[in-house]
Amino acid sequence: MATYEILLDEQVPRKVAINEAVELAKKYCNEKAAPFINGVLSKIGQDMNEE
């Protein structure tokens, strides 16, 4: 969902989409998931800035 929001939904700020995904990972996954998800989504957001 966060990837969709970052790439296609202009109404959702990128930082909000990433933060929501990280918070869900903290709640439902192990302690390694949140930093991983943050890194992946941040890289996707950076790639969007370069285009």
N, C-alpha and C positions, 0 to 999 in steps of 0.2 A: 504494500500500500504506500509506504513512504517513497519508494522509487517512482511510482506513478505520480505522486504529489510533487516530487522534485522535478521530474522531467516534463510533466504535462499540465499540471494544475497551477495556474498562475495566481490563484486566489490564496493558496497556502504558502506562507513564507518558508523558504528552504530550512531555516533553523528550527522552525516549529515542527516540520515533518520529521527531521532528524531527532529532535528531542523526544517526540512522542514515541518513535520507534525504540529509542534507547530506554525510555522508561518502561515500555512493555517488556523489553528484554530483561531488565532488572527484576521485574515482577515474575515473569514466567520461565526464565532460563537460568542457567548457571552463571557464576560471576565472570566468566570469560566471554560470554556472549555480548554483553553491552559494549565493551570497548571494540570488539570486532565489528559489530553492526555500525557503530559510530564511525569507524575508519572507512568501511565500505561506502556508506552513504555520503560521507564527507568527500571522498574521492569522486563519486558520481557528481556531486555538486560542483566540485572544482572543474571537472571536465566540461560541465555546462557553461562555466564562465569562460573557458578557453574558446568555445565555438562562437 
